[in-house]
Amino acid sequence: MKVTQLPTTSKSIRPQKGVISLPPQSRGGFDIAKILSRFETDDYILAGIILVLVFEGCDDYILLAALGYLFIMGLKE
């Protein structure tokens, strides 16, 4: 196996200090259509249950936290 070292003198290889570059897809704004397109039926049902519990004055914060956790984790996949 042959190992070669890339030249380190090129400015394009070295990142600039203090500059954070974001990928092109994360630049811009908040795209609600893209987020809503990822929702599935179970996400809508879970969000509906959470909203009904909140508007009815549910005092079980552990239940609300658990349902919120399930909702957020379901969106990541």
N, C-alpha and C positions, 0 to 999 in steps of 0.2 A: 504494500500500500504506500502510495506516494503522498506525502503531506507537504502542502505549500502554504506559505503565509501570505496573506493579502497585504498590499502596501498600506501603511498607516499614514502616509503623507497627504493623501487626498482629502480635501475638505468635505466632499460629499459622503464619505464614510463616517467621519466623526460627527456626532450630533453636537449642536451648539448648546452651550451651557445656559440654563435658565429659560430655554424655549421649549414649550410643550406643544407637540404637533398632534392634532387629533386626526383620526382617519376621516376620509371624505364623507362617509355615510353618517357620522355623528355630528358633523357641522350643520349649522342651520338652526332649525327650531324644533318644536315639540310637535311630532306628527301623530295626531290622535287617530287618524284613519288607519295607520299602520298598526297601532296598538289594538284598536277594536277589531281589526281583521284577524288577530291572533286569538281572540276569544272563542271559546267553544261553548256548547250548551251548558255544561256543568259549571263553567265560570259565571254565566249569567244567573244560574240557579243559586249558586253560593253567594253572589253579590246581592241578589234579591233577599235571601234569608238574612244576611247581615243588615241590610237596610231596614227590613221589617223589625228586626230585634232592636235596632237603635231607635227607630221612630216610636216604638211601643214602650220605650223606657226600660229596657232590660238592664238590670243591675249586675248581671253575671259577667264581669269583665274578663274572667278567665275564658269563658265560652267565646266571647267576642274576639279575644286575642287569638284563640286557637283557630277559629274560622277565618280570621284575617290572615293568619300564617298560611293556612291551606290555600287561600285565594292567591296570595303572593307567590307561593311556591309553584302553584299550577300555571302561573303566567310565565315563569322562567323556562319551561320546557318547550 
